[in-house]
Amino acid sequence: PGMHLTHLVERATGKSVALATPVMAGTTTYLEVQTPTARTATGVVLDASSRDARPMAGAWVEVVGQPSKRVRTNAKGEFKIEGVLTLGSQPVFFQTDAEDGFTHRYRILPDK
């Protein structure tokens, strides 16, 4: 039981996307898979370990389940990832890794 990721891979191109799948004991889970849509994701990674959040330069940002979608933030903590595959209104999970910090995972809805 828990939240698992179902990985879908297109045979012809090797493109992949992950779909968050809730798993509960004694319950059948059905997935409605739609045709993926490519989008551009932009954002800013901030270090909130002190009172005043500041941009994190050089942090890794990746789309969970889409291994080729991984970039580093610039000096202002900004990132841009093109071609992020989304499945309808299913959330996309992003993961950030700082060289000297923790890994954080974020659940973002495609229209956000």
Steps between C-alpha positions, in 0.01 A plus 500: 500500500602859438566725202696337222617620161392313189754560223375508143750481213430557130673219313574696182670800663591380849326804653369427846254649745412404858144486629436517875296197598334458840510142626272391785460155651192317373429763234538482123664802340408602145706743295355712224793576273468783251726607217797686653534874445841669490530816711770736620563515874660805659562591860735621769667288767542681830706414807258547788734371771543850642258779583529658154461261206769545237543355149693174472747512215621168362225281646383207289134494398356194331163367395440170680451220248648702212876445535600725209321795664769616743659846522698719740370830632672823391649766730147625581376149589290488182447196282326417173425148377345461156304198380368388839237235430170528684198267502177699512452653845729248675768666716864515398767441763816710508802421711768747608846409623752745640865402521507553875136446590204269491294362215153651484208375290211721389160409356389754237179500297561542122302824474712662773 
